Amino acid sequence: MGAVFLEPPPTEVGAPIPANTPHAVSVTLPTWKANVAYEEGEEWVVGKMRNGYPRFFIDSRIQHLTKICLERFGNDGEKAMLYPSRRVAERSREFILAKTPADTPPLVRIVEFTRQCSPTEDDRTTAGPVRLFIVLFPAELYSIAKQFWQHTGDGVSSRMAEYFLHTDNLPSREITPLSAAESPLRADKFSKGPYRFKHYSRRNTAEISVTASGTTQALSSPTAEESQGEVQDGLSREHMLYVEERYGRNLNTSFAEQAKAAMRRRIAGALSENVDLDAALASTQSGEPQQHVRQRSANGLSESDVYLFPSGMSSIFNTHRVLMSTFQPRKSVSFGFPYTDTLKILQKWGPGCHFYGRGSSEELDELEKLLESGERILGLFCELPSNPLLMSPDLIRLRALADKYDFFIVVDETIGNFVNVHVMPFADIVVSSLTKVFSGDSNVMGGSMVLNPAGRHYQELKDAVASDYEDIYWPEDAIFMERNSRDYLSRIKRINYNAEALADMVVKHSKVKQVHYPKYSPSRANYEAVKNPEGGYGGLMSITFHTIEDAQVFYDALHTAKGPSLGTNFTLSSPYTLLAHYLELEWAAQYGVDAALVRVSVGLEPTDLLLQNFTNALNAAL
């Protein structure tokens, strides 16, 4: 793929990234000051936002649907979170209860709304029931409930919320519980309708089922202020869908299962050329690899070893959860400085974790001594390379320790991606955020988990995942992700080229203290050990400046999209440490994650224009 001339990035505070994109997963924070204001919750920034990175900022469509659900189902003093399955909702409730004082257990309720539909009624989902689960809890526990939403990545997507916002009927006045005496629901909240509801509440383990009956009332339409999804810059949702489908960007969602199968094949086989849905589905149907398939070097790896999730963090959370439920629950290890929520998951669920935040050979020595002392661990989680320091762990040595002391290795390859690096031989499980470079378009979330069929506990893991896994990846999201990912191979090659050229230039500038990039990393040898022969160093780098003032001047002068996320087709920058560790800056600095760090995800722009842009911003700091 050659250079791509992209539209100018949005510059208005709170504008979606990309511009005019209804389900954008990033948001414009164009200045250093705006990033600080976002973290401080200042209205001049937060008040303008209708979207953000979905796990951190709840999309305006989800907010509006939550408001309606509270009006229909909630009691005074309650707030709510929305989830796509009962099992996820139950886990949310368990988390809230576990994090509140045991002497005063709160009432945490779950209401289930089921809508029966068929392709003739709505082509945005498959035929059959579509369920929405509403977790209701005392308002003072919102911060705890939000932790579950953020860390697990299992909340409803903005497209699923949009689907329910466009539902013609929703009970709104009356409901008759099976046991009226036990139900805390208020009778004036529902009208009757051809839908089935269940309401679950637990002080201990009580469960109540209720059924709606009677007349229906139309769902209130979202206002322009409350819902960005209905109309964005004059474009209706129907028009956006028409443009997408008319010009081949996406398929009707009746193809969602085929789209998921195509993605699993891309991930399992690492297709070596850009192919459409039909070619991806045909690639292994004959049982023989076709010419556009490059097999990962893991004996027996197939699409059946790939599992899709609604976000990258969901794949990590559910990996950890399956390991804990299947094998003896022990502490895990977080090796290297990880993306913030990975560490939070290991700390908040299960017995805890050992944190080796530098991921150095010295800390590897410490880990080995810990294991030699008799300490046993469940699993070791690491990134290759890490975000944001782009450090690479010694997977060869870690694999030897895992075999000797019988623990699992889980590698997050999001930053390296499976075109550039080959980590499968050293991992039991490989996870990735498909939201990033696999998608590239920054308009859909997704994640994957891949089991290594050559792993020593593969069959146990396979059986455990098979019995536990539920597909909660919303069909519309799968359609968008499949289409976005068709050209990921050529995009990655172009991004590799641009990023290396940029790193080669930036590393020489006098205002730059350090460029964090695999090519210039002290852990480069570890990266090279797993780098594919034709792979590159990826599209992510972090630039640490000598002073925060220099970082601020550079960031403000830089003409790129500016907001959270990475792996986009366009260059995207952010003061990462401020956004990820604002309340723990001193702690992060201990591990080299400096407040004067600007993370840059390099895109597809013409190389000369990209270099000139960064030269101008760097020189502004002189």
Solvent accessible surface area in square Angstrom, and as a share of the most:
residue,aa,sasa,rsa
1,M,96,0.43
2,G,48,0.47
3,A,40,0.31
4,V,47,0.27
5,F,160,0.66
6,L,68,0.34
7,E,152,0.68
8,P,108,0.68
9,P,45,0.28
10,P,25,0.16
11,T,103,0.60
12,E,120,0.54
13,V,21,0.12
14,G,6,0.06
15,A,18,0.14
16,P,17,0.11
17,I,1,0.00
18,P,32,0.20
19,A,48,0.37
20,N,79,0.41
21,T,22,0.13
22,P,20,0.12
23,H,21,0.09
24,A,5,0.04
25,V,3,0.02
26,S,0,0.00
27,V,3,0.02
28,T,1,0.00
29,L,1,0.01
30,P,22,0.14
31,T,51,0.30
32,W,14,0.05
33,K,136,0.58
34,A,0,0.00
35,N,0,0.00
36,V,45,0.26
37,A,2,0.02
38,Y,49,0.19
39,E,50,0.23
40,E,98,0.44
41,G,48,0.47
42,E,72,0.32
43,E,130,0.58
44,W,96,0.34
45,V,0,0.00
46,V,49,0.28
47,G,30,0.29
48,K,107,0.45
49,M,5,0.02
50,R,74,0.27
51,N,2,0.01
52,G,4,0.03
53,Y,18,0.07
54,P,36,0.22
55,R,11,0.04
56,F,57,0.24
57,F,26,0.11
58,I,21,0.11
59,D,11,0.06
60,S,5,0.03
61,R,0,0.00
62,I,6,0.03
63,Q,87,0.38
64,H,12,0.06
65,L,3,0.01
66,T,20,0.12
67,K,97,0.41
68,I,3,0.02
69,C,2,0.01
70,L,45,0.22
71,E,81,0.36
72,R,23,0.08
73,F,1,0.00
74,G,2,0.02
75,N,35,0.18
76,D,125,0.65
77,G,57,0.55
78,E,25,0.11
79,K,84,0.36
80,A,4,0.03
81,M,5,0.02
82,L,1,0.00
83,Y,0,0.00
84,P,21,0.13
85,S,11,0.07
86,R,77,0.28
87,R,94,0.34
88,V,1,0.00
89,A,0,0.00
90,E,24,0.11
91,R,36,0.13
92,S,0,0.00
93,R,5,0.02
94,E,87,0.39
95,F,8,0.03
96,I,0,0.00
97,L,42,0.21
98,A,78,0.61
99,K,87,0.37
100,T,13,0.08
101,P,89,0.56
102,A,100,0.78
103,D,119,0.62
104,T,91,0.53
105,P,68,0.43
106,P,18,0.11
107,L,38,0.19
108,V,0,0.00
109,R,0,0.00
110,I,0,0.00
111,V,1,0.01
112,E,10,0.05
113,F,2,0.01
114,T,8,0.04
115,R,26,0.10
116,Q,113,0.50
117,C,10,0.06
118,S,35,0.23
119,P,70,0.44
120,T,131,0.76
121,E,108,0.48
122,D,19,0.10
123,D,64,0.33
124,R,33,0.12
125,T,7,0.04
126,T,55,0.32
127,A,62,0.48
128,G,22,0.21
129,P,61,0.38
130,V,11,0.06
131,R,105,0.38
132,L,3,0.01
133,F,7,0.03
134,I,0,0.00
135,V,0,0.00
136,L,0,0.00
137,F,0,0.00
138,P,28,0.18
139,A,35,0.27
140,E,140,0.63
141,L,21,0.10
142,Y,73,0.28
143,S,73,0.47
144,I,27,0.14
145,A,0,0.00
146,K,42,0.18
147,Q,56,0.25
148,F,0,0.00
149,W,9,0.03
150,Q,37,0.16
151,H,7,0.03
152,T,0,0.00
153,G,7,0.06
154,D,1,0.00
155,G,12,0.12
156,V,5,0.03
157,S,30,0.19
158,S,20,0.13
159,R,8,0.03
160,M,7,0.03
161,A,0,0.00
162,E,2,0.01
163,Y,1,0.00
164,F,4,0.02
165,L,10,0.05
166,H,51,0.23
167,T,4,0.03
168,D,101,0.52
169,N,44,0.22
170,L,10,0.05
171,P,0,0.00
172,S,12,0.08
173,R,153,0.56
174,E,74,0.33
175,I,11,0.05
176,T,88,0.51
177,P,26,0.16
178,L,133,0.66
179,S,36,0.23
180,A,75,0.58
181,A,106,0.83
182,E,105,0.47
183,S,17,0.11
184,P,39,0.24
185,L,21,0.10
186,R,81,0.30
187,A,72,0.55
188,D,106,0.55
189,K,26,0.11
190,F,0,0.00
191,S,8,0.05
192,K,75,0.32
193,G,5,0.05
194,P,105,0.66
195,Y,24,0.09
196,R,105,0.38
197,F,0,0.00
198,K,58,0.25
199,H,0,0.00
200,Y,2,0.01
201,S,8,0.05
202,R,53,0.20
203,R,152,0.55
204,N,123,0.63
205,T,111,0.64
206,A,52,0.41
207,E,98,0.44
208,I,8,0.04
209,S,26,0.17
210,V,0,0.00
211,T,56,0.32
212,A,5,0.04
213,S,66,0.42
214,G,45,0.43
215,T,107,0.62
216,T,52,0.30
217,Q,73,0.32
218,A,72,0.55
219,L,16,0.08
220,S,55,0.36
221,S,93,0.60
222,P,21,0.13
223,T,73,0.43
224,A,100,0.78
225,E,128,0.57
226,E,50,0.23
227,S,3,0.02
228,Q,19,0.08
229,G,5,0.04
230,E,56,0.25
231,V,82,0.47
232,Q,15,0.06
233,D,104,0.54
234,G,66,0.63
235,L,65,0.32
236,S,39,0.25
237,R,16,0.06
238,E,102,0.46
239,H,80,0.36
240,M,39,0.17
241,L,40,0.20
242,Y,123,0.47
243,V,57,0.33
244,E,31,0.14
245,E,75,0.34
246,R,140,0.51
247,Y,147,0.56
248,G,44,0.43
249,R,78,0.28
250,N,12,0.06
251,L,54,0.27
252,N,46,0.24
253,T,10,0.06
254,S,64,0.41
255,F,84,0.35
256,A,0,0.00
257,E,97,0.44
258,Q,69,0.30
259,A,0,0.00
260,K,6,0.03
261,A,17,0.13
262,A,0,0.00
263,M,0,0.00
264,R,60,0.22
265,R,33,0.12
266,R,1,0.00
267,I,2,0.01
268,A,7,0.06
269,G,7,0.07
270,A,3,0.02
271,L,2,0.01
272,S,47,0.31
273,E,82,0.37
274,N,70,0.36
275,V,13,0.08
276,D,71,0.37
277,L,13,0.06
278,D,108,0.56
279,A,30,0.23
280,A,0,0.00
281,L,29,0.14
282,A,51,0.40
283,S,1,0.00
284,T,48,0.28
285,Q,129,0.58
286,S,79,0.51
287,G,62,0.60
288,E,116,0.52
289,P,79,0.49
290,Q,66,0.29
291,Q,168,0.74
292,H,25,0.11
293,V,18,0.10
294,R,95,0.35
295,Q,85,0.38
296,R,21,0.08
297,S,83,0.53
298,A,13,0.10
299,N,128,0.65
300,G,67,0.64
301,L,18,0.09
302,S,48,0.31
303,E,45,0.20
304,S,65,0.42
305,D,1,0.01
306,V,3,0.02
307,Y,23,0.09
308,L,3,0.01
309,F,11,0.05
310,P,17,0.11
311,S,3,0.02
312,G,6,0.06
313,M,13,0.06
314,S,0,0.00
315,S,0,0.00
316,I,6,0.03
317,F,2,0.01
318,N,9,0.05
319,T,0,0.00
320,H,2,0.01
321,R,38,0.14
322,V,8,0.04
323,L,0,0.00
324,M,33,0.15
325,S,86,0.56
326,T,56,0.33
327,F,36,0.15
328,Q,116,0.52
329,P,83,0.52
330,R,75,0.28
331,K,79,0.33
332,S,1,0.00
333,V,0,0.00
334,S,1,0.01
335,F,6,0.03
336,G,10,0.09
337,F,6,0.03
338,P,9,0.06
339,Y,43,0.16
340,T,12,0.07
341,D,0,0.00
342,T,7,0.04
343,L,7,0.04
344,K,50,0.21
345,I,0,0.00
346,L,0,0.00
347,Q,85,0.38
348,K,60,0.25
349,W,37,0.13
350,G,47,0.45
351,P,64,0.40
352,G,13,0.13
353,C,25,0.15
354,H,37,0.17
355,F,52,0.22
356,Y,23,0.09
357,G,2,0.01
358,R,120,0.44
359,G,12,0.12
360,S,31,0.20
361,S,68,0.44
362,E,112,0.50
363,E,19,0.08
364,L,2,0.01
365,D,61,0.32
366,E,92,0.41
367,L,0,0.00
368,E,45,0.20
369,K,139,0.59
370,L,44,0.22
371,L,0,0.00
372,E,106,0.48
373,S,90,0.58
374,G,45,0.44
375,E,56,0.25
376,R,91,0.33
377,I,1,0.01
378,L,7,0.04
379,G,0,0.00
380,L,0,0.00
381,F,8,0.03
382,C,6,0.03
383,E,12,0.05
384,L,0,0.00
385,P,1,0.01
386,S,6,0.04
387,N,8,0.04
388,P,0,0.00
389,L,16,0.08
390,L,1,0.00
391,M,47,0.21
392,S,3,0.02
393,P,8,0.05
394,D,43,0.22
395,L,4,0.02
396,I,99,0.50
397,R,69,0.25
398,L,0,0.00
399,R,34,0.12
400,A,60,0.47
401,L,9,0.04
402,A,0,0.00
403,D,70,0.36
404,K,140,0.59
405,Y,22,0.09
406,D,67,0.35
407,F,5,0.02
408,F,8,0.03
409,I,0,0.00
410,V,2,0.01
411,V,0,0.00
412,D,21,0.11
413,E,3,0.01
414,T,14,0.08
415,I,17,0.09
416,G,1,0.01
417,N,14,0.07
418,F,18,0.08
419,V,11,0.07
420,N,0,0.00
421,V,1,0.01
422,H,42,0.19
423,V,1,0.01
424,M,0,0.00
425,P,61,0.38
426,F,41,0.17
427,A,0,0.00
428,D,4,0.02
429,I,3,0.01
430,V,2,0.01
431,V,1,0.01
432,S,12,0.08
433,S,15,0.10
434,L,1,0.00
435,T,3,0.02
436,K,22,0.09
437,V,18,0.10
438,F,8,0.03
439,S,0,0.00
440,G,1,0.01
441,D,32,0.17
442,S,1,0.01
443,N,14,0.07
444,V,3,0.02
445,M,24,0.11
446,G,0,0.00
447,G,0,0.00
448,S,2,0.01
449,M,2,0.01
450,V,2,0.01
451,L,0,0.00
452,N,8,0.04
453,P,25,0.16
454,A,66,0.51
455,G,18,0.17
456,R,132,0.48
457,H,38,0.17
458,Y,41,0.16
459,Q,107,0.48
460,E,88,0.39
461,L,3,0.02
462,K,38,0.16
463,D,82,0.43
464,A,15,0.11
465,V,2,0.01
466,A,71,0.55
467,S,97,0.62
468,D,28,0.14
469,Y,60,0.23
470,E,47,0.21
471,D,66,0.34
472,I,29,0.15
473,Y,6,0.02
474,W,20,0.07
475,P,17,0.11
476,E,4,0.02
477,D,6,0.03
478,A,0,0.00
479,I,5,0.02
480,F,20,0.08
481,M,0,0.00
482,E,1,0.01
483,R,55,0.20
484,N,5,0.03
485,S,0,0.00
486,R,38,0.14
487,D,39,0.20
488,Y,4,0.01
489,L,7,0.03
490,S,18,0.12
491,R,3,0.01
492,I,4,0.02
493,K,112,0.48
494,R,37,0.14
495,I,6,0.03
496,N,17,0.09
497,Y,135,0.51
498,N,0,0.00
499,A,0,0.00
500,E,56,0.25
501,A,26,0.20
502,L,0,0.00
503,A,0,0.00
504,D,42,0.22
505,M,51,0.23
506,V,0,0.00
507,V,57,0.33
508,K,165,0.70
509,H,36,0.16
510,S,87,0.56
511,K,50,0.21
512,V,14,0.08
513,K,118,0.50
514,Q,78,0.35
515,V,4,0.02
516,H,17,0.08
517,Y,0,0.00
518,P,1,0.01
519,K,42,0.18
520,Y,81,0.31
521,S,11,0.07
522,P,109,0.68
523,S,10,0.07
524,R,93,0.34
525,A,78,0.60
526,N,41,0.21
527,Y,1,0.00
528,E,65,0.29
529,A,57,0.44
530,V,7,0.04
531,K,51,0.22
532,N,31,0.16
533,P,136,0.86
534,E,154,0.69
535,G,10,0.09
536,G,11,0.11
537,Y,21,0.08
538,G,1,0.01
539,G,14,0.13
540,L,5,0.03
541,M,0,0.00
542,S,0,0.00
543,I,0,0.00
544,T,5,0.03
545,F,2,0.01
546,H,111,0.49
547,T,58,0.34
548,I,78,0.39
549,E,118,0.53
550,D,18,0.10
551,A,0,0.00
552,Q,68,0.30
553,V,63,0.36
554,F,0,0.00
555,Y,0,0.00
556,D,61,0.32
557,A,33,0.26
558,L,3,0.01
559,H,142,0.63
560,T,12,0.07
561,A,4,0.03
562,K,11,0.05
563,G,1,0.01
564,P,25,0.16
565,S,10,0.07
566,L,11,0.06
567,G,10,0.10
568,T,3,0.02
569,N,21,0.11
570,F,31,0.13
571,T,3,0.02
572,L,3,0.01
573,S,1,0.01
574,S,2,0.01
575,P,1,0.00
576,Y,8,0.03
577,T,0,0.00
578,L,11,0.05
579,L,33,0.16
580,A,20,0.15
581,H,4,0.02
582,Y,46,0.17
583,L,172,0.86
584,E,50,0.22
585,L,55,0.27
586,E,152,0.68
587,W,72,0.25
588,A,0,0.00
589,A,53,0.41
590,Q,105,0.47
591,Y,38,0.15
592,G,39,0.37
593,V,0,0.00
594,D,45,0.23
595,A,19,0.15
596,A,2,0.02
597,L,0,0.00
598,V,0,0.00
599,R,12,0.04
600,V,0,0.00
601,S,4,0.02
602,V,1,0.01
603,G,0,0.00
604,L,6,0.03
605,E,33,0.15
606,P,13,0.08
607,T,25,0.14
608,D,98,0.51
609,L,100,0.50
610,L,6,0.03
611,L,45,0.22
612,Q,98,0.43
613,N,28,0.14
614,F,0,0.00
615,T,40,0.24
616,N,83,0.43
617,A,0,0.00
618,L,2,0.01
619,N,67,0.34
620,A,50,0.39
621,A,10,0.07
622,L,131,0.65
